[in-house]
Amino acid sequence: MSNSENKNNFDWVWYVMGMLAFVLAVSAVTLHIGYLFLAAIIGLIFGGVFLNTIVKGREY
């Protein structure tokens, strides 16, 4: 990877979006802190799956 690719690497955005989406969805149902942590972990997993399957081959 070159330096320009490292500077413009926004993969972390997909993980944060997945985490926030799951936390907001679960918080609409319940505010139990354990479920919110679980939703954050599941959101990170889904963000990674989305990034590695759908977005992986796209050119920016």
C-alpha positions in Angstrom: 0.0 0.0 0.0 1.3 3.4 -0.8 1.2 6.5 1.4 -1.6 8.0 -0.5 -3.8 4.9 0.0 -3.1 5.0 3.7 -4.1 8.7 4.0 -7.4 8.1 2.2 -8.4 4.9 3.9 -11.9 5.4 5.4 -12.7 1.8 6.1 -13.2 2.7 9.8 -16.3 4.7 8.8 -18.2 1.5 7.8 -17.4 -0.1 11.2 -18.6 3.0 13.1 -21.8 3.3 11.0 -22.6 -0.4 11.6 -22.0 0.0 15.3 -24.1 3.1 15.6 -27.0 1.7 13.6 -27.2 -1.4 15.8 -26.9 0.6 19.0 -29.6 3.0 17.9 -31.9 0.2 16.8 -31.5 -1.7 20.1 -31.8 1.4 22.2 -35.2 2.0 20.6 -36.3 -1.3 22.0 -34.5 -1.4 25.3 -32.0 0.6 27.3 -30.4 -2.3 29.1 -26.6 -1.6 29.0 -25.7 -5.2 28.3 -27.8 -5.3 25.2 -26.3 -2.0 24.0 -22.8 -3.5 24.3 -23.9 -6.6 22.5 -25.5 -4.5 19.7 -22.2 -2.5 19.4 -20.2 -5.8 18.9 -22.8 -7.2 16.4 -22.7 -3.8 14.6 -19.0 -3.9 14.2 -19.2 -7.5 12.9 -21.8 -6.5 10.3 -19.8 -3.4 9.3 -16.8 -5.7 8.7 -18.9 -8.1 6.7 -20.4 -5.3 4.6 -16.9 -3.8 4.0 -15.3 -7.1 3.0 -18.1 -8.3 0.7 -19.8 -5.4 -0.9 -17.4 -2.5 -0.8 -14.2 -4.4 -1.2 -14.0 -4.3 -5.0 -15.2 -0.8 -5.6 -13.0 2.0 -7.0 -13.2 5.4 -5.5 
